[in-house]
Amino acid sequence: MIRSVQDDIIDAMSVFQTTQKGEPANAEEPVLSKPTKKRTPGRVRIFLNTYAECGSVKAAAKVAGIHRSMHYRKLEGDVEYRKAFDAIEDQVAQELEDLAIERVRNGVKRQLFWRDQPLRQNGHLVYEVEYDTTLHIALLKRFRPKLYREHVVQEHSGSINLVERLEAARARLIAMRREDEEKKSG
């Protein structure tokens, strides 16, 4: 299933629809009910927590009510923020890697349809399991680079004697200059 940024935003917003006491928030109350400046620590915390949940800077910025550029400015100028974001990014990367491994091992279950109707056999829905070989190869390259990385062997036939070619070019240039001088003087 392909997820859109809107799906990530909806999921991330549901994570933060609680009050500070941990009780569910009122449906009419926005995530940040008090107007605050965009650079408050609360919004930064919301951004980081949302990013940890969805892995999307765009979705996290929208939920936190900040512009993405503020995140990138803080990455450049704030060492503590950089450390926190790097730690969260490592966590997100590990979750994605775990998900990729799970998909390679177990495949993805897809429901089969025939003439726009779900296919049934003996009253049960029929599914197929698809395995992603491209993802499998990428993971093999990641975990066993010595065995599965791209091996490039470059061969060159013939010889190039660079020194001789440069000397010949220099001699031609000197001869051309002499000819130009003789034309000017003669």
N, C-alpha and C positions, 0 to 999 in steps of 0.2 A: 504494500500500500504506500502510495506517495503522499507525504504529508506536506501541507502548504504552511506558509508562515502564519496564516490565520488560524490553522489548527493548533500551532505552537502557542499562539497568543491566547487562545481560548483555554488550553490546558494550563498555561502559566497563570492566567488570571484566576482560575479555579483554585490554584494552590494558595493564592494570597487573599482569598475572599473570607478571611477570618479577622476578628478584632484582636487587639493586643492580649486579651485574656484567653484567646484560643477558642472563643465561641464563634459560631458562624456569623458572618457579617450580614447586616440587613441588605436585601437585594437592591434597594435603591441607593445605598451608600456606596460611593466609589472606593477604590482601593486606598486612595489617599484623600480623606475627607477634608483635611485642613489645607488651605493653600500654602505652599511652601516654595522656597527658591529651588531651582532645579538641581543645585549642587549640594543639597542637604545630605547628610549621612544616611538618612532613612531611604531616600531614593536610590542612593548608591547600593545600599544593602538589598533593596528590592531588585535592582538590576542584577546584582551578582547571584542572588538566590534564584531568580527567574532564569538566568543564563545556565545555572547548574541544572535546572530542570529540563530546559528545552534545547540548549546548545546553539541558540540563534541570537546574535547580537541585535538584530533588527526587532525580533519579537520581545526580547528582554527590555530594550530601550522603550518600546511602545508601552509595555506594561508599567515600567517605572516612570513614564512621563518625561523622559529625557530624550535628547537627540543623540543619535549614534556618535556624532562627532565629539560630544562631551566624553564619551567612553574612551575614544582614541586619544583625546587630549590628556585625560587622567592617566592613561597607560604611559604616555611619554613623560609626564611631569611628576607623578606621584609614585614613589618607590613602594610604599605599603600597598597601594591599590594594585600595582603591577604584580607584587608577590601573591596577593589574594586571587587575582584573576588568573595568573599562571597555574596556581594550585587547582582552581576550579576547572580550568581548561584541560589539565591533565586528567581530572576525574571524568569529564565529559568524553575525552578521547578514549579512556579506558572502557567506559560504558559502550561507546560505539564499536570498539574492537571486540568486546564481549558479544555484542549483538551480531557482528559480522561472523564470528566464529560459530555462534549458535545457528545462524542461517546456513552456513556452509555444512555443518553437521546434520541439521534436521531438515533443511530445505524450507520452502514456503508453501503452505497449503493453499490451493486455489480451487474454488468451486467451479465445476464444469456446467456449461449451459449448452442447450441445443434449441435452436430457433427461439432465442431470447427467453427460454424457460429453464429453470434449474433442472439438471439431469438427475433422475432418480433410478435406483436399482433396488428392487425388492422393498420399495417404500422409503429407502434411505437416500439422502443426498450423496452425490458422487463428487469426490474431490481428487485432485492430482497433486503430487508434491513436485515442485520444481527446485532444482539445485542450480546455483549460480556458479558456473565454472570460472568465470572471470574473477569473481570475488575469491574463489578458492585459490586461484593462481596468485592473486595479490597477497593473500595471507601466507602462502608458501614462500613468496619472495621476502615477506616481512620477517618470518620466523626462521627461515633457512636460506639466507641470502647466498651462502657459498654454493649451495646446490641449485637454486632456482633463479638467481639473478640473470640478467641478460649478459651473455658473454660475447664480447665484440673482439674479433681478431682482425686487425688491419694489416694487409700485406701490400708491399710496394714492389713492382717489378721494374727493372731497368735501373739506371743510375743517374743521379743528378749531381754533377760536379759543380757545385755552386761557386767555388772560388774561380774556376776557369771561366765560367759564364760571366761573372762580374768583371774579371780582368778584360775579357773580350769586349764587353759593353763599354768599359772605360777607354779602351783603345779606340773604339769607334767614335766615341764622344770627342776625344782629343783630335782625331782626324777631321771630324766635322768642324771643329773650331778652327783648325789650321786652314781649311778650305774657305771658311767665312772671312778669316783675316787676309788671305791672299786675294779674295775678291774685292775687299775694301781697299787694300793697298795697290792693287794692280789695275 
